[in-house]
Amino acid sequence: AVNSVGNYTLVVTNPIGGCRSSSVIAVTQNTVSPTIILPASTVLTCQSPSLTLTGNSTSPVVNYSWSPQGVTTSSVVVNSPANYTLTVTNVLNGCSSSSVIAVTQNTTAPNSSINPPVPITCAQPTITLTGTSTTTGVTYQWVGGPSTFTYAVSQAANYTLVVTNPLNGCSSTSTVPVISNTTPVSLTVSSNTVICSGQSTSLTVNGAVTYTWFPANTLSSGFGTNVIASPQTTTVYTVSGTSTLGCVGSQTLSVGVINGPTGFNVLVDDAFCEDANGSFTITNVVNGLAPYQYNFNNMGFSSSVTYTGLTDNTYTLMIEDANNCLYTSTVSVGKTTVSSEMEVSINAPNCFENDGSIIINSISGGTGPYLVNPNHT
């Protein structure tokens, strides 16, 4: 046995004749290990959760063996971080060489959050959601939305943001609920009403915070919970109410206007001199709806149209029609004065006797019978 390179001579001798011959063999050496080509290291990521490791050798005929898997091909699939060893054996000389590749892992997800949103309201029908991450270089993608870190929304729902680190393909998600406070305003208004021409009525509303009335030209104010309406004709008013959230609701109500009495005609008999013998009679009422009631000098309503025993004076008369509409005015009763003339005969007394006399021959003017008051006694 030889274990070194060199030329070795073999001499063969025939013991009978003593003849011999020799031969020389050259022993060379082939102990070169095969070369291995592997990447220095590689990284498992969320984007690449498994990797194929492939070894190469410049030797022509070799066998491969991966450790710890025991795979005997040039490639092996790995999905966990570790040090993997490839052993390559030259089939021609049995020499082997080994190489180690380190597989590391980067599967850390970026952090993500969404700023707490304000509710959607009537005053703010669109809000902006804002996503954040302390991991640099990340990308943002809203599910069903834009690929930016902000998202303008106008519907109540749960919104999800996906934040991705492009260096390792790892992502994290955040979800936030958006609520809507857009409950319509429900207003309560006073009932429809009917008034007489020239009258006013109070209109009220509740259910909101601020109120606007229209048309406002026959109202005491165009704003507020209580306004006074004084329309000349039947009018439909609209009131709009706004809540603290900016939501608006509206209601309408009608104020009907009916025409009541606007005047009357009377037949007046004046009083004679100072006597209480004047009177007047209501002959007709202008406008309004019959039957009518009459209030003479605030003595209460009745259906009487004639008033007697009146002196020279001005009296108050209030008329109420069937719709309870009122009209108030005055009636004046005057007095009649007629001058009288007398034709008299005078008889003088004799000396100092009481025998004189005055004789009324005739009276003209006035209406008899007459009363005579001598010396105004």
Secondary structure, 3 states (H helix, E strand, C coil): CCCCCEEEEEEEECCCCCCEEEEEEEECCCCCCCCCECCCEEEEECCCCCEEEECECCCCCEEEEEECCCCCCCEEEECCCEEEEEEEEECCCCCEEEEEEEEEEECCCCCCEECCCCCEECCCCCEEEEEECCCCCCEEEECCCCCCCEEEECCCEEEEEEEEECCCCEEEEEEEEECEECCCCCCEECCCEEEECCCCEEEEEECCCEEEEECCCCECCCECCEEEECCCCCEEEEEEEECCCCCEEEEEEEEEEECCEEEEEEEEECEECCCCCEEEEEEEEEECCCCCEEEECCCCEECCCEEEEECCEEEEEEEECCCCCEEEEEEEECEECCCCEEEEEEECCCCCCCCCEEEEEEEECCCCCCCCCHHHC
